[in-house]
Amino acid sequence: MGKKGTRFLITVLAMVLTAAMMIQEAKCIPLCKVNTNDLQKCRPAVTGNYPPPPTPACCTVAKTANLECLCPFLSRSGIDPSKLKALFANCGVKNPSCLP
């Protein structure tokens, strides 16, 4: 392979790595002082018929997030409000105004 072929492969590799980094960053969106991927840490505590208590990692997310900012998303999430209230109570977090 000549210099042109090597240069082309390096350019293609750089483009692929750049695209991969951009895709990874796009998967995690900061929203209301929390990354959207971090919200998944609380999923077990608000799903199912008898959800387990929130984990310490979930409580960290709940304490870090701007819950008032998340209100429009919480109300449209389809999550039972009583399960959200239980999560916040177990984490020692005050309910946002959308969950009186």
N, C-alpha and C positions, 0 to 999 in steps of 0.2 A: 504494500500500500504506500502510495506516495505522500508527499507533504499535504497536497490538497485533500486527499482522502482522510488523513489523520485530522486535519483542521476541521473538516466537515463533521466527523464523528464527535469531536470535542464540542463543536457548536451545538449539535443535536443533543448531546448529553447535558450540556448546560441548560438548554431550553426545557428538556424533560424535568430536570431537577428544579428549575424555577417554577414550572407549572405544578409540580407535586407540592412544593412549599406553599404556593398560593391556594391550592385546593385544601390543604391541611388547615391553613389559617381561616378559610371560608367556613369550615365546619364548626368553628367555635366563635360565636358572635358575642361581644360584650353587650349586655342588656341590663339596665337598672343596677349597675355596680356588681354584676355577677356574669360569668361566662355561661352561655346557654348549655354547654356540655356539663357544667357543674350542677345544673338543675337535675340532671339524671340521678345524682346521688340521693335525691329525695323520693324518687319514683316508687321504690318498694313501700315507703311509709304512707303512701296515699292511694295505692291501688289494691285491688282484691277485696274480698269480703272482710277479712280480718288482718289488716296490714300490721306488720311489726312496728315497734317504736322506731323513731328515726335514729340513724347512726350518728356518732359524733361528727362525721364528715358532713352529713346532711344538715345538722344543726349549725355548723360553721357557715354553710351556704345560706341558711335561713337568717342568721344573724348579720351576715355581710350584705345581703341583697337589700335594695330599696324596695320594700314590699308595697308601699303606696304606688310606686312607679309600675310595679308588676300587676296591680289590680286589674287593668283591662285584659291582661293575658290570663290571670287566674279565673276571672269570671267566664271566660270563653274556653277554658281548658277542658271542660267536661268532667273535672275532678269534683267529687262530692265535697261541698264546703265543710261538712262536719269533719272530714278526714284532714282537710287543711288546718282547721282549727285545732284538732288534736295534735298535729305535727307542731304547730307553733307553740301550743301549751307545753308539750314535752320538751321543747327546745328553750323554753323560757323567753319566747318572743311575743310581743304584743301583736294582736291581730290587726291587719290593715283595715282601713275604713270600709272596704268593700266586703269584709267578712265580719259584720257586727256580732 
